[in-house]
Each structure stands twice: as structure tokens, then as C-alpha cells.
Amino acid sequence: MSLMFMLFALSGAVLVLGGGSYALRRLLAGDGERVPVAEGPGPVPQVESVAQVGGYVPAPREPGGLPPALCAGVRELVAVGRTAEAVGMVREYAHVDEDRARRIVEGLGVDGGVRES
């Protein structure tokens, strides 16, 4: 009996899907009026390729390495002798270890650039 019920349910599903397809086709054909159909996405913009290593794609960096406001703050802290706080700021922003942050702080020149990236 359950096999009979499954066959009945399957044939009902086929009829419903077929009827829906037929109705949709008739609806789209309409009164001779053309129904706009959405096309695929537009052209893919060309993006400059970035060298990838494995599955890792590095985040784009700012031109000077550190934002100008952070560089100015670090220079001010170093000027008043608070180098440890300057290293902490760079370490927190750049997510690097303390040695690397210290080298970045030491590498800050008068021109505002960072000598080590």
C-alpha cells in the first residue's frame, strides 16, 4: 500500500511541476508583449592582479605604511621621550611583534615615510 501511495504522490508532484511550467510559459508569452528577462551580471571589472602565495592574499597597504596621523603621534611621543608608548601604538596598529614595531618606530624619518615595511 505504501508503494502505491508513493507512486501516487510522485505522479501528483510531476503533474504540479508540469502544470506550473506550462502556466509560467504561457504567462511569459503573454499577449504578444515581450517580457524583459534579466540578463546575467554585467562585465567583470578588470582588477590589477596581486601576487598570491598559496591561499593567502595580503591586505592592501596604505602608501606610506602607516597613516599620517599615526606617524605624527608616534613622532610626538618619541620627541618627548615616550618611545615605549610609541612602540605600543605601532604594535597595536600594525599587529606586529615588539621588535618589529621598535624597528618601524626607529625607521620613521623626518620626511614622514617609513623606511621598513
Protein Blocks (a to p, Z undefined) as FASTA:
>chain_A
ZZmmmmmmmmmmmmmmmmmmmmmmmmmnmnoiacdddddddddddddddddehjbccddd
dfklpafklmmmmmmmmmnopamlmmmmmmmmnopafklmmmmmmmpcfkopafbZZ
